[in-house]
Amino acid sequence: MARYKVKHTSILHNGKLYPEGKTINLKEEDAIKLAEFIELIPEATQSNASPNNSTKQVEPTKSNNADTNNSKGGNRDGEQ
């Protein structure tokens, strides 16, 4: 079975409703019948979707060095 994303409409399959945007596992013959309403999710994406393999990228925070220097008694404008 392959995994697909429902698009353009909801699908009622084997008594279960799959709204647009949800994923569904389908046999090849079922996928052929629903080809206009589904999009194949590539295998690499499926295996990377598990929580253990999550590789969330975090943006670095801004450095507050200039502000920190002023608050620690560093030289301020006009001071020596």
C-alpha positions, 0 to 999 in steps of 0.5 A: 500500500502507498500513502496519498494526500487527499486533494480537491474534495473529501473521499469516502473509502471503506466507510471512512471519510477522508477530508481534503488534506488528510492522508490515506493508504490505498492499494494500487487499484483503488489509487487508480480509481481515485487518481483525480482526487489524490496525490502520492506522498513520496517514500522519503517523505513518509519515512522522515515523517516519524517523530524520532527522525524529526530534523526541525531547523531552528533559526539562530537568535539575534545577538544582544551583545551591543545592548549587553555591553551597555548594561554591564558598565561598558563605555557609553556615548560621550563617556570615557 
